[in-house]
């Protein structure tokens, strides 16, 4: 059996890949507990990939309760090298319009009390500090950007992702602060996922889908209906991008 090298972590709005011809599901037990679900192995346009819905197959695991360590460990131990993490985000910067896709290149982490490293505990042989100057894999980012350009999809090919704790959305003042800090996008799952992937040597990049204007960036409240409508538009683009990435 050949080993797939690419994994897609699906976020809100992407709990399944419709065109994925599923070949098998594998339940993984990890030293860190259970992943969000079995790894779904399948073929997309004749290429084997692994799919893992971050919030579970029925979208029941909130961002602060995702077992990020188990998910990343399971992918690494399934022989994966490259990870495309799909994530719904709010748009802060003017160019980050709902329905659009963005490929961020930086992260600021505002999350707290999440299990955020593999490098801890009694078995540790030495203290390890990974480099996170550039938190995302340049090769995976460039592959996504090439696909976006080839397909002529309007997208933002840079940006700083502010990772918040959730599950509530932010206040307008919190978004003002994130903007002053330099964040262009806000989401709840970008960390510690990216750092854990780096710790295990996975090439990891984020394909963000802008689900809404962040708090205080549009008139009125943010509604789940608006988020769902924008995600429909954005996820259709993501599926095109993923299919192109995987087939080329
Ligand atoms: N904030 C944080 N996470 C999100 C948002 C938001 O506005 N939209 C989608 N995920």
Boltz pocket constraint, residues with backbone or C-beta under 6 A from the ligand:
constraints:
  - pocket:
      binder: B
      contacts: [[A, 88], [A, 89], [A, 90], [A, 91], [A, 164], [A, 168], [A, 169], [A, 170], [A, 186], [A, 187], [A, 188], [A, 209], [A, 211], [A, 212], [A, 213], [A, 214], [A, 215]]
      max_distance: 6.0
